[in-house]
Amino acid sequence: MGQEEPVKKYKGRGGPRGGGRPRINPEDSKLRPNHGMRAWPEEWTLIKRFQKCVFKAPKKTEQALVDLEKAVLGFQNPPE
């Protein structure tokens, strides 16, 4: 009946190049910035626990951090 289209061969590359997610302008990006940090395993355990609190209840965690800073570091007004 009709002519069959030839099958494209990609020579083992897994498909045509340029596929995937489209590029997004940096000003349009909603990604959180990466903050690199080094810590010992015991410190990471505390950091992860704190992170869970921040995600679950940010306002309560902020107030708890202010209280902790006052007790441990002696801050009257925590730095921004």
C-alpha positions in Angstrom: 0.0 0.0 0.0 2.0 3.0 1.2 5.7 3.4 1.5 7.1 2.5 4.9 9.3 5.1 6.6 12.9 4.1 7.1 14.0 3.2 10.6 16.4 5.7 12.1 19.6 4.3 13.5 21.3 6.1 16.4 24.5 4.1 16.4 24.2 3.0 20.0 23.7 6.5 21.5 20.3 5.7 22.9 18.2 8.1 20.8 18.5 11.5 19.2 20.6 14.1 21.0 19.0 17.1 22.5 16.1 15.3 24.2 15.2 15.6 27.8 14.3 18.6 30.0 14.1 22.0 28.4 16.5 24.7 29.7 15.1 27.2 32.2 16.4 30.7 32.6 18.1 31.2 36.0 15.7 34.0 37.0 12.8 31.6 36.4 14.3 28.7 38.3 12.7 27.8 41.6 15.4 25.5 42.8 16.8 25.8 46.3 20.5 26.8 46.4 23.0 24.2 47.4 24.9 24.8 50.6 28.0 22.6 51.0 28.9 21.7 54.5 31.3 19.3 56.2 30.4 17.5 59.4 31.3 14.4 61.3 28.8 11.6 61.4 27.6 12.5 64.9 27.1 16.1 63.7 25.2 14.9 60.6 22.8 13.0 62.9 21.9 16.3 64.6 21.7 18.2 61.4 19.3 15.7 59.9 17.1 15.8 63.0 17.0 19.6 62.8 16.2 19.5 59.1 13.2 17.3 59.8 12.0 19.8 62.3 12.4 22.7 59.9 10.4 20.9 57.2 7.7 19.9 59.6 7.2 23.1 61.6 9.4 26.0 60.4 8.0 28.7 62.8 8.4 26.5 65.9 11.9 25.5 64.9 12.9 29.1 64.4 11.7 30.0 67.8 13.5 27.0 69.3 16.7 27.9 67.5 16.5 31.5 68.9 16.1 30.1 72.4 19.0 27.7 71.9 21.2 30.4 70.5 20.4 32.6 73.6 21.3 29.7 75.9 24.4 28.4 74.2 25.9 31.5 72.4 24.5 34.3 74.6 22.9 36.2 71.7 20.3 38.7 72.7 19.2 39.3 69.1 20.3 36.5 66.7 22.0 37.6 63.5 20.0 37.5 60.3 
